[in-house]
Amino acid sequence: STHTMHRDVYQKDAKSGFTFSAPYLYDGLVFGGITEYVKCADKLDTYFGKCAGVRICVSEGSTAHDLLIDYVADINIRAVAYGDLYKAFLENVCNVLIETMPFVSESRLRKEGYNGTNYSTGKTVLKNEPLCMVTREDDPEWSNFVTWVVRALFAAEERNITS
């Protein structure tokens, strides 16, 4: 999850705030999908020629959705429920996805059932996001435990401890 001050204070649908560990990975938002449309999305061109046919699926309410609204015309955005991103792509609701690289890689799409031959991921990273462990704010003991596990993993990696 992306650490933002708003989420740290209160998340409406969870009826709680969250506590975040130190980030363990920074991963950026990229486009993945049908090659000709990914090239358009990478240039943020959704207006001219074939690029006018770009339809980008994004998880509704995500930081990717918020970012995309600033860059692309609403007519080209297909906001879908979080769990329906791949389904929407496979059913041709969209021809481009936006998410972090692990979620739009070709191998991930193949795992979800994509069997086409015209898939690629974009080269433009729109936003680097910190990935971290997230716990509910109302359980400080669990949050502290998770934080210390993450810190222990960092310390182990610095010392080349692998088992």
Order of alpha helices (4+ residues) and beta strands (2+ residues): alpha-beta-beta-alpha-beta-alpha-beta-alpha-beta-alpha-alpha-beta-beta-beta-alpha
